[in-house]
C-alpha cells in the first residue's frame, strides 16, 4: 500500500473534503483526487462517495480513516524524531517576473542561501506564463495569475502604485 496515498486520503477524510485538505496541505486538489483514486484502485474499493454533492466516506472509507489516522500520526512523529533538525536541501527552481527577480529577489535569495546552504537555488526571471510541471519549476511567482485548479496560489505581496508628477508639470 502506498503510504503517501494513505496519508493524503487521511488528510482528505479528516478535513472533510479535497478543497479543505488542499488548502491545508498546499497540495493541488487534482493531485489529491488522483492519489485517492489510485488508492481506491489498489484496494479494490471506493473510499469516497462521489455520487453526492456533499463529501461522504463510504463504510470502507470510514473504516480506513479510523484505522489509518493514528498510524499516519505515529509515522509523522517518528519521522520528526528521526530528523529533528534536518534542514532543507536539494534544488529549488523558481520562476518570477523580471522586475521582481532583479529588484527584490536577489537580496532575499542571498539571505535564503546563507540560511539554507544545502539548497541549490535557481531563480529564473521571465514575464511569460510558465507551466509549473512540464518546465520543472518548484514555484512560480506571478502578478494576477491565471486560475488553475491544479495549483495552489498564495498572495504574499500587495503593492500600492502611485503616479506622481512635479507640481509645475502639465498633464495632457
Residue pairs with C-beta under 8 A, 6 or more apart in sequence:
1 39
1 42
1 43
2 35
2 38
2 39
2 42
3 75
4 35
5 35
5 36
5 38
5 39
5 42
6 39
6 64
6 68
6 72
7 72
7 75
8 21
8 25
8 27
8 32
8 35
8 36
9 35
9 36
9 39
9 47
9 61
9 64
9 65
9 68
10 65
10 68
10 69
10 72
11 21
11 24
11 25
11 32
12 18
12 21
12 32
12 36
12 48
13 47
13 57
13 61
13 64
13 65
13 69
14 21
14 65
14 69
15 21
15 24
16 55
17 55
18 29
18 32
18 33
18 36
18 55
19 29
21 27
21 32
22 28
22 29
22 32
22 152
23 152
25 32
26 152
27 152
28 149
28 150
28 151
28 152
29 149
29 150
30 149
30 150
31 150
36 47
36 48
39 47
40 46
40 47
40 48
43 60
43 64
45 58
45 60
46 58
46 60
46 61
47 57
47 58
47 60
47 61
47 64
48 55
48 56
48 57
48 58
48 61
49 56
49 57
49 58
49 61
57 65
87 116
87 118
88 116
88 118
88 119
89 116
89 118
89 119
90 118
90 119
90 120
91 119
91 120
91 122
91 138
92 119
92 120
92 121
92 122
92 138
92 139
93 122
93 124
93 136
93 137
93 138
93 139
94 105
94 121
94 122
94 123
94 124
94 137
94 138
94 139
94 140
94 141
95 123
95 124
95 126
95 130
95 135
95 137
95 139
95 140
95 141
96 105
96 123
96 124
96 125
96 126
96 140
96 141
97 125
97 126
97 127
97 141
97 142
97 143
98 125
98 126
98 127
100 125
100 141
101 123
101 124
101 125
102 125
105 123
109 121
109 123
112 119
112 121
113 119
113 121
124 137
129 142
129 145
129 146
130 137
130 140
132 139
132 140
132 151
145 153
165 171
